[in-house]
Amino acid sequence: MGQKVSRNDFEWVYTEEPHASRRKIILEKYPQIKKLFGHDPNFKWVAGAMVLTQILALFIVKDLSWPWLLALAYCFGGILNHSLMLAVHEISHNLAFGHSRPMHNRIFGFFCNLPIGLPMSISFKKYHLEHHRYQGDEVIDTDIPTLLEARLFDTTFGKFVWVCLQPFFYIFRPLVVNPKPPTRLEIVNTIIQLTFNAAVVYFIGWKAMAYLLLGSILAMGLHPVAGHFISEHYMFAKGFETYSYYGPLNWITFNVGYHNEHHDFPSVPGSRLPEVKRIAKEFYETMPQHTSWTRVLYDFVMDPAVGPYARVKRRQRGLAS
């Protein structure tokens, strides 16, 4: 089973999350960063092209053998679908059409959701904005593994299995930890997605649908682009709960690697986050950072000091300690 992790509990802290206070300090010193706020007018064309590319790819994969289909789903389709998940992440912050046109963002989220195969754009927004506001909260922040996960996957082999199963934890953990009744837009999202899925199966075939779903699942698990799930908030250095990654995979993930910058300024689109770092470089260059998501996955599995327990947690306000 491999070496057991050295931690037996989460990193409990009793301070506020660090991003709101750092945002205030940075804006006092560099008020010009406010000019970077707002949607990116080019974003919708980039994300839209990804959706159309995946739809065109369905007509190629429908006649492939299963080994070739799996290889293409992992090496190509999964990467595009993961990028579209991160497009949904941008859209959750209204960065496709701006805060003044919220419904435009929601509708475009439905469109970007289509190749992913699972209805998630509205549900993701609902939980993700709470992750920003209540980072580390033991109940509200569903990005944090449950105690059961931490206890079950506490060896080298266990962590490897946990990484492979990440997509399922991300799908089902919020429903267990912090369940919410479905909203009208979530129902609309589900109807649109199931209609698209049915159309793919009817007009193109089951293999095309399998290509989309397998790509989404594979690229959320043991895959280089999925390294950001771990690199963003798992504690690789004592006292730091958010980490940025400045490697080349930012080019295909809407700069989600600039994660400290994103949490400090969620109203800045991914395309402008490198400019935030350039302006306020003394705030970001001195913090621990990652240069490889593949290395993050390797270190997470092999380093006994890192694992599901390596997360900063805060008591939910009003709960007894």
BELPE-V341275 format. One record per pair of residues at least 6 apart in sequence whose C-alpha atoms are under 8 Angstrom apart, sorted by the first residue. I is the first residue (numbers start at 1). GAP is how many residues later the second one is. Records with the same first field share a line. If there is no record, write none. Layout:
I->GAP  GAP
This chain:
1->154  155  156  157
2->153  154  155
3->152  153  301
4->150  151  152  300
5->149  150  151  298  299  300  301  302
6->298  299  300
7->297  298  299  302  303
8->301
9->300
10->299  300  301  302  303
11->298  299  300  301  302
12->300  301  302  303
13->299  300  301
14->300  301
15->299
17->117  118  119
19->241  244  245
20->244
22->242
23->241  242
26->254
27->6  7
30->249  250
33->243  246
36->232  233  236
37->230  231  232
38->57  60  61  229  230  231
39->55  56  57  58  59  228  229  230
40->55  56  57  229  231
41->55  56
43->53
44->52
47->37  40  65
48->64
50->30  34
51->33  60  61  63  64
54->23  26  61
55->60
58->146  150  153
59->145  149
61->8  146  147  150
62->142  143  144  145  146
63->144
69->142
70->141  144  145
73->138  139  141  142  145
74->140  141  144  145
77->134  135  138  139
78->134  136  137  138  139  140  141
79->136  140  146
81->34  35  131  134  135  138
82->134  137  138  143  171
83->169  170  171
84->28  29  32
85->27  28  31
86->167  168  170
87->25  166  167
88->21  24  25  33  36
89->35  36
90->6  179  180
91->14  15  17  18
92->13  29  30  32  33  36  37
93->32  36  173  174
94->7  8  11
95->10  172  173  174
96->9  12
97->7  8
98->7
106->15  16
109->12  13
110->11  79  82  83
113->6  7  8  80
114->79  82
115->97
116->96  97  100
117->76  80  92  95  96  99
118->75  95
119->67  70  71  74  75
120->69
121->68
122->63  64  67
123->63
127->14  15  47
130->10  11
131->9  10  11  12
132->131
134->6  7
135->6
136->8  175  176  177  178
137->176  177  178  179
138->6  175  176  177  178
139->38  39  177
140->37  38  176
142->31  32  35  36
143->27
144->167
145->28  163  164
146->27  31
147->162
149->159
150->157  158  159
152->6
153->6  8  9  155
154->153  154
155->149
156->145  146  147  148
157->144
159->141  142  148  149
160->141
163->58  59  134
164->57  58
165->56
166->54  55
167->50  53  54
197->12
200->6  8  9
201->7  8
219->6  7
220->6
222->75
223->71
224->69  70  73
225->24  68
226->67
227->66  67  69  70
228->28  29  65
230->66  67  70
231->12  13  14  59  62  65
232->10  11  12  25  27
233->8  9  10  78
234->7  8  72  73  74  76  77  78
235->6  7  71  75  76  77
236->70  74
237->51
240->48
241->70  71
242->17  18
243->16  17  44  45  46  47
244->13  14  15  16  17  44  45  46
245->12  13  14  44  45  46  47  48
246->11  12  43  44  45
247->10  43  44  45
250->6  7
254->16  17
255->15  16  18
256->6  14
258->12  15  16
260->24
261->12  15  16  23
262->6  8  11
277->7
290->6
299->7
300->6  7
301->6
315->6
